[in-house]
């Protein structure tokens, strides 16, 4: 699709279906949690840049494209900034899309916000409820129709929650978005939500279900592999329920769980699972990193940098996911790697290397700078010889020559890092002093009026910044010439820092948690009374071998996709092989797979990566393939501990050549020889594979015949070795 004024092109069926009904939406802005401090003390979260575009523009672009005609944006903390931004944007001038702001300085939770919206009497039918940090490209037609059909049959069906498959890591018990492992029990037939818990007992995956739940529902699917997208289709009754229950503050912890436990009123919540569409909420720095990468890798299309939509500049998409604005100045010796975005009017000096990073507008980057996996916002100055690894650097920051940001560092607005200073891992630095009493996320959903001074007045922020610049700070804070306060990590929050950071989880922590996870797995298998943490619970009369086989096939497909995604992250983010192995091992535990499954999935990932890499001819494809196999042989060999696993790789290769990657067919023998030369596959495995094919049909002997001369050479060599040993 070419560039256009509105990136999220209207889905035709949505337009036809929704044109008959004026669909409304409520967008809760300022999802203001302590996880995004200190940045959100100065700017509301929905206005933070996500791939150089304010977050709220993604949410509004999606709603507009999906056929919503009227959006009520609820603002509380830093409300003036949100209102000013919207009033000066193109959103207010669209003829068929109304954006109305509702401001409140007294609301401190989602519950308060929805009660106020009920009082205003602005919602007149079913509505979409999202937060301003939600990114999606899903069509609404099917989910909305399902909701309406259920409501006709059962007036108590008041909400439909959108969910998506996302298996958590069994090591960290968190999703790829950095959120806690989520457990849901869903009626297998009706899709009614029966149980919702995002904090498992003792982090061991143990949950407790009421016996009546199992007795009243003959078929229950129990999931820990679903992600809550925080997109809800609600009936107007939802607003009145918040009004009737003032203890409902948090959308999930209070409202959803409250309805599930209430057996008097009988209100019901259902789920709608999306498969091919994208939806995610940015809840912490790790999800900020994950969603940013998803946007660059085009999972959110058409909400991508090279397609024009509200609030973004046009970028040119180049090879390997590299996006460049039209006005940049880059030295010839500078290297810009794959999956990188460079904003307008930015300058990059000699011998500077930038990989897997996003550079904002108006940035000045000196010479001999290394930037890896980082987010550099607008008008940032990075002097010569600096090194940044997996950090977030806000607008107006100055990093002086030779300084280094270790993984996980957050530099808030206009901070100055002194010459040669090393900012330690997971440090958060701000011009604001750290609040003495910090609210927890348990106490607030998205707004905060009590624990920090009112920062909605821009002039106050500027005065505070100037005051700090004039008084200076001790050299021990940020080095010589540094300006800013280094916030201390609260006691008991160290683990949360690396869990929710933009930096990869350190290998040593993964190893420790993996060992603990293995021990817990053994403990659980010994306990016959513990329910499985995933799968489907059915009464005896409903057991079906066909369903089990289908679930097994689905698991295998999901497993291969997860392994491929893990391998590609290793490639594009230069992750060490040992760390990739740790991640694959966690998937192996999660999906209950064996080494042969891992070997087959990894071999498929390597070959697909070779096929997707640029090549102009069949010979270049062969060269790509041999180079990639050589580079990643350590990873593949780790899972080839015996002959069966090596044969699995050969069978996987045959399958690819016949079905998904026929381009490899003429090179089968040469690639098999290369696997042998690299000592990835031994001659015994190749000869056994040949023996097993002898009784097969001719159609199954295609590649055995192609490799006939090579196999014969191996047999002769093997026999000569046997003769020498006998002598």
N, C-alpha and C positions, 0 to 999 in steps of 0.2 A: 504494500500500500504506500502511495506517495505521501509526501508531507501535506498536511491540510490544517485549516484553522482549528478544527476540533479533532484532537488525536483520537479520542474514544469514539469511533464511528458508531452511529446508532444502529443497534441490532434490529433488523427489519421486523422480525416477529414480535419483539418487545414493543416497537412503535405501534404496530397494528393492534396488538392486544391491549396496550395501556392507553391508547389514544381515547378509548371510550370512557375511561375513568381517570380522574385527576389523582395521580399517586403522589403522596406526600412522604417526606422523610424528616427525621430528627437527627441532627448531627451534633454530638456532644464534643465541643471544642475544648482545648486546654486539658487534655488528659494528663494532668499534672501530678506525677508520682515522684517520690524521692529517688527513683532509679535514674532520672534524667537530671538530677542536680549535679553541679551548680548551674548548668546551662540555662535551665528553665527559670532561674531567678531573674533573668534579664530578658528572655524572649519566650513566649508561649510555645509549647511543644509543636502545635500544628503549623507554626510558621518556621520551624527548623527546616533547613534544606535537605531534601532527599534526592540524591543525584542532581543537585543544583536546582531543585524545584521545591517550593514550600509544600510540606506534607498535605495540607488541606486541599491543594489543587488536584491531587490524585483522587481524593475522596469525592470532591465535587464533580470532577470530570467523569468519574465512573457513574455517579448518580444521574448526571445529565444524559450520558450515553445509554443508560438502562431504561430511560423513559420516565424518570421522576420529574415532576413539573414544579414542585414547590418544596424547598428545603428550609427548615428552621434551624439556624446555627445557634446553639446555646453557649454563651460565654460567661466566664466567671473570673478566674485569676487572669491578670493581664488582658482583660477584656477590651480595653481601649485599643491595644495594638491589633487585635483580631478584627475589630469593627473598622478601624481606619484602613487596614489592608483590604478588606472586602469592598468597602465603599469606593476605594480608588482602583479597583480591579475591573476587568471586563465582565465579571460575573453579574454585576448589577444592570448590565445593558442588554442581556439576552431576552428576546421576546417571549420565548416559551419555557423559560426556566427562572423561577423567582427564588432569590436567596434573601431570607429575612433573618436578622439577628435578634436574639432575645438575651438581654443582659441582666445579671443578678450578682450582687456582691455578698449576698447572705447564704447562697447555696454552697455546700461543701461536699456534695456527693451527687451521684447520678440520680438517686432517689429524690433529693431535693429538686433537681432540675426537672424531672418528669412530673413532679407534683405542681411545679410552677407552670409548666406547659399545659397541664390539665386545667388549671385555674384560668389561663388565657383563652381557653376554648378555641384553639386554632386547628386542632386535628379533627377531621370529619369522617374518617374511615380508616381502613387498614393503612399502616405506615411502615416505612423501613427505619430501623433504629441502628445507627452506627456511631462509632467514635471517629474523631477527625484524624486519627492516625491509622486508619484502615485503608489498605490498598487492594483493589480487586478489578477484574475484568469480566466477572461472571454475568450472564444474562439473568434477568429476574423473572422472566415469564413463567417458567416451569414451577419455581419455588412459590411464586405468588399464587398461581393457579391451584397448586396442591393445598396451600393454606386456605383459599376460598372454598374449595370443595369440601375440605374437612369441616370448615365452619358451618357449612350448610347442613351437614349431617350431625354435627355435635357443637352446640353453641359454647361449650366449655373449652374448645380448642383455640386458645388465645394467642399462642406464639409458635413460630417456626424458626429454629436456630439453624444457621448454615454451618456445616462441618466439612472437613476435608481429611483424607488419609495422611497421616504423618506419624510414622512409628518413632517413638522416643528412643534415646540411647539407654540401653540397660545398665550402662556404666554410671552416667550422671543423672539418670532419671529425669531428663529434660528433653524437650523437643529441639529441633534445629533452630527454633526461634528463641531458645533460652528460657522458655516457660516450663513450669512444673509439669511432670507427667500427669496426664488427665485420664481419669477413669469414667466411662459412661456405660450405663446399661440401657439398651434400646430394644423395644419390642421388634422382633425380627420381621414381622409382617406389616404392622401398622406404622413403624418408625417412631412410635411414641417414646419420648425420653422418660426413663424410669429412675435413673440414678445418675448423679453428677458429683464428682469429687476430684479436686485438683491437688489435694495434699494427702498422699498415701501415708498410712500408719508406719512410722519409723523408716520411711523411704525404702522399704523392702518390697513394695508392690503388694502389700497385704491390704485387702479391703474387706469390709464386713457388710453383708447384705441381709436385710430382714427376711426371715423365712416366708413371710406372707407374700413378698415380692415374687418369690419363686413359685409359690403355690397358686397365685392369681394369674400368672402369665406362663402359658405352656411353652413359649419359645422366646428366649432372651439372648440377645447378642451382647456379650460383655467385652468392651473395647478398652485398650490402652493405646490404640493406634489411630485415634482421631484428634484432629486439631480444631479447637473452637475458633471460628473465624470472626466472632463478635459482630456478625451481621444477622439481625433479627427482623423477621416480618411479624408485626404485632397487630392485634386487633385493638380498637379503642379501649376495651376493658382493661388492658395492661395499665393505662394511665390511672384509671379509677382504682385499681388494686394498689398502686403506690400511694394514692391519696388515702385509702382506707387503712393502710398499714404503714405508720410512720417509722417503724423499725426497719423497713426496707430501705437500705442505703446503697449497698453494692449490688450491681446487676446480677451477678452470678451467685456470690456467697450468700446473699440474703433473699433476693427475689426468686431466682430459679430454684434454689434449694427449699425455699419456703413453700412454693407451689407443689414441689414434689412430695413434701412431707404432709401437706394439708389434705387430709382425707375427708374433710367436711364439705368444702365448697366444690371440690372435684374438677378444678381447672387443670388443663393439660397442655404440655409443651411437646412439640414434635421436632424432628430433625429433617434436614434436607442435605444430602451429601453431594458435593460437587466433585467431579473427576478430572475433566479436561481444563476447567477454568482455574484462575488463580485468585486467592484471597488470603490475606494475612493482616495481623495487627502488630504495630511496632510498640512493644511493651517495655523493651529495655534496650541497652546498647547492642547486645548480641543480635536481637531481631532487627535492629537498625542496619547492622552489617549484613545480615542474611538477606533482607529484603532489597537492599541496595544492589547486592550481587545478582539477585533474581531479576531486577529491572535491567541491569546491564546485559544479562544473558537472555533477555527478551521473553521471560516467562509471563510478563505482565502486558504483552503487546495488546493494543496499540499504545499503551502508556510507557513509551520508551524514548530515549533521548533524541533519536533521529526523526521522530514523528512529532509534528507541531501540535501541541495542545495548550490549554490555558496556563500561562505562567512560565513556560519554558522557552529557551532559545533553540534555534535549529542547529543540530550537530550533524556532522558527516560521519557515517559508519564506515570504518575501514576493516581490514582483516583482523581476525581473532578478537572481535568484540572491542575494538578501540574506537572511541568517539572523540572527534575534535571539533571545536568551534571554528568559525571562519577566521577570526582575528586572534591568532596566537603567534608568539615569537619563540622559536625553538632553535637552540644551537645545533649545528650539524652533528656534533659528537654526543649529543644527549640521546638517551635511549628511553623510549616510551613503550612499555610492554603491553601484553594483551589485557583485556577487560579493564581498561583505564579510560577515564573521561577527563578531557582538558577543556576548561571554560574559557570564555572570551577574554581577550586582553591580558592573558597570563603569559609570563616570560619564563623560559627554562634555560639555565646556563650550561656551560661546557661540562661534558663528562658526567652529567647528572643522570641517574637511573630511576625511573618511576615504574612500578609494577602494581597491578591490581589495586589501583587507588583512584580517587576522585579529586580533581583539582577544580576549585571554584573560579569565579571571575576576578580579574584584576590582581592575580597573585604574582609575586616576584620570587622566583626560586633561583638561587645562586648556582655556582659551579661545584662539582664534586659532591653533590647532595644525593643521598639515597632515601627514597620513599617507598615503603612496601606496605600494602594492605591498609592504607590510611585514608582519612577523609579530611581534606584541606578545604575550608570554606572560603568565603570571599575576602579579597584584599589582605591576604596573609603574606608576610615577608619572611622568607627562609634564607638566611645568609649562607656563605660558602662552607662546605665541609660538614654540614649537619646530617644526622641520620635519624629517620623516623620509621618506627615499626609498629603497625597496627594501632594507630592513635587517631583521635579526633581533635582537630585544631579549628577553633571558631573564628569568626570574622575579626579582622584587625590585629591578630596575634603577630608578634615579632619574635622570631627565634634567631638568636645571634650566632655568629660563626662558631663552628665546632661543637655546638650543643647536640644532645642526643635525647630522643624520647624513646624510652623502653616500652614494650608492649602494654597496651591497655591504658595509656595516659590520656586524660581529657584536659585540654586547655580551653577555658572559657574565654569570653570576648575580651580582646585588647590586652591579654596577658603578655608579658615580656619575659623570655627565658634568656638568662645571661650567657656570656661567652663560655664555651667549653663545659657548660653545666649539663649534668646527666639527670634527667627527671626519672625517678624510679618507677618501676612497673605499677600500673593501676592507680597512679597518683591523679587526683583531681585538683586543678588549680583555677582560682578565680580571683577577680579584683574584690569580690565580696568576702568578708570573713565568714567562717563556717557558723551557721546558726547554733546556738547553745542547745536548744530543745528542738529536735527534729521529729516531725510526725512520721509515723510509719505508714506504709501502704495499706495496712489493715484499717487505719483510721480515716483515710480519705481515698476517694476513687480517682478524681481527676482535678480537684480544685484545692487551693490552699490559701487561706486568708489570714491565718493566725500566727504561723511560726516564723514568717519573714516579713520584713517591711514591705509596704506597697510599692511595687516596682513598675506600676503602669505608667508613671510619669517619666517620660523619656529624659526631660531636663534634669530630674533628680539623679538618674543613672549617670549622665554625663558629668554632673558636679562631683559625684562620688568617685568616678574614674579619675577626674583631674586632681582631686584631693589626694588620692593614693599615689598618683604620679609625682606630685610635688613632694610628698613626705618621704617617698622611697621606702624600701624594705630592707631588713638585714640581709647580708650576702648569703647567709645560711639558707634563706628561703628559696631563691632561684638564681643564685650566683651573682657575679659582678654585673650590675646594671639591670638585674631582674626585677620585675614588678608583678606582684600577685601573692595570694595566700594559698599555701598547700594544705588542703583539707586532710584531716586525719581520718583513717578508716576506723569506724566505730567497732568496739569490741563485739566479737561474734559475727561481724560482717565480712571478714576476710574471704570466706568461701563464696559469698555472694558476688564479690568483685570479679573473680575469675569466671564464675558461672555466667555472669551477665555482661562480660566485657566484649569489645570488638576483637580482642586478641584470641587466637586459638588457645584452647585449654592446654596448659603445659603437660609435656609427656610424663613427667614424674608423678603429677597428680593423677593422670589417667591410669598409670600403672598401679598406683595404690588403690584407686577406686575399683579398677578391674579385678584386682585380687579380692577385694571385699565383696564385689558382685558375685564372683565365682564361689566364695564361701557361702554367701546367702543363698545362691542357687542350690548348693548341696544341702543346706539346711532345710530349704523349702521342699525339696524332693523327698526328704526323710519324713516330712510331716504330711501324713495322708489326709489330714482334715482340712488342709488349706485349699481353697478354690483356685482354679487357674486364673491368671491375671489377664488373659485375653482368650477370645474364642466365643463359642456359642453354647449356651446351656439349654438343653431341650429335655422335655419329658421323654420317657422311653418310647412312647408311641410315635414321636416325631423324628426319631433318629433316621438319617438317610445317608447311605454310603455315597450316593451321588453328590450330595452337598459337601461332604467331607472332601471328596476328590477335587471338587471345584475350588474349595477354600485352599487346598494344598497347592493347586495350580496358581491361584491368585497370589499366594504367599511367595511362590518361586519367582513370579514375574516382578513383584514388589522388591524382593531381595536383590534380583539382578539390577534393577533400576537404582536401588540404593547404593549398591557396590559401584556401579558406573559413576554415579554422582560423587561418591567419595574419591574414586580414582581421579576424576576430572578436577576436583578441588586440589588434590595433591599435585597435579600437573600445573594448574594455573596459579597456585599460591606457593609453589616451590616447597611443599611440605615434605619433610624427611620421610624416607621409606618406612622407618620404624614406627613413625606416628600414623602413617596410612595403615600399617598392619594392625595397630591398636584399634583404629576405627572399624576396620573390616572384622576384626575379632568381636567387637561389640555387636555388629550386625549378625554375625554368626550365632552368638548367644541369643540374640533377640528373636531370630527366625528359626532357631533350633536346626541349624544346618551343620553339615560336616565339611571337612577340609576339601573334599572333591567338589562340593558345591561352590566353595570360595574360589577354587582354582578355575573352574569353568566360567564363573561370572567375571573374574579378573581377566582371563584370556579374552573373553568377549569384549570387555571394556577397552583393552589394549588395541585389539583389531579394529574396533569401531572408531577409536580415536585416530588410528592410522588412516582409515578410510575417509574420515571427515577432514583430515589435514589437507591443505592445498596440494594438488598434484596435477600436472598437465598431461601425463601419459601413464600407461600401465607400468612401465619400468620405474617411473618416479613413485608410484604407489608401492611397488615392491621395495624400493629403497627406504621409503618412509617406514614401512612395516618392520624391516630388519633393524633399522635404527631404534625404533621405539621398543622393540623386544629386547634389544641389547641393553638399553638404558634402564629398563624396568625389570630385568630378569631376577634381581634379588627379591622383589615383591612377589613375583609369580612362583619362584622356586620355594619360597617359604611354605606354600601350601601343597607342594608336590613331594610328600614324604614317602610315598610308596607307588607301586606300579599302577594301582587302580586309579589314583588321582591323575597320573600322567596319561593314561588311556582316556580319561574323562576329557582332558584338554583336546586330544586328537578327535574325539567324537564331537565335541563342541565346534571344532574347526570344520569338520565335515558338514555339520548342520548349517553353519554360517554360509559356506560355499554353495550349498544347495538352496538356501532360502533367503536370508536377509542380506548377504554380502557376496553376491555371485561374482563380483569383480575380482575376488581372490582365487576363483576356480583355476585359471591357468597357472597360478603361482603356488598351488598347493604343495607340490613336491619341494620347490625351492625353500618355502617357508618352513616345511617340516625338516629339511636338512639344516636350516639355520637354528631351529630349536634344538636339534641334536648337537650341532657344533658348539652352541652356547651351554651345553650340558644341562638344559632345562628338561628335555625328554631323553631318557636313556634308550639304548638299542633294544633292551629286553621288552620295554613297553611297546615299541614299534612292531617288533616281531610278534608279540602276543596279539596286538591289534590285527595284524595280518592273518594269524592263525584263526582268530575268531570270525573272520570274514570268509573263510574258505567254504563254509556250508551255506553262505548267504546267497540271495538272489543276485543276478548280474547287476541289477539296478543299484544294489548296495555296495558293489565292488568298484564303482567308478574311480575313486581316489586310490584304492589299493592298486588298480591297474596303472594309474598315472604314475604312482611311485614305485612301480615294479622293479626297475633297474636299481633304484636306491635301496629297496628292501633286499634284493638279491645280493647287493654288495655288502650289506650288513650281515646277512646270513653267512656269506663266505668268510668275512672277517671274524665272525663269532666262532665258526667251526675251526678256523686256523688257530685262534686263541685256545680253544679246547684241546686241539692236538698238541700244541706247545706245552700246555699244562700236564697232559698225560706223559709226554716225553720226560 
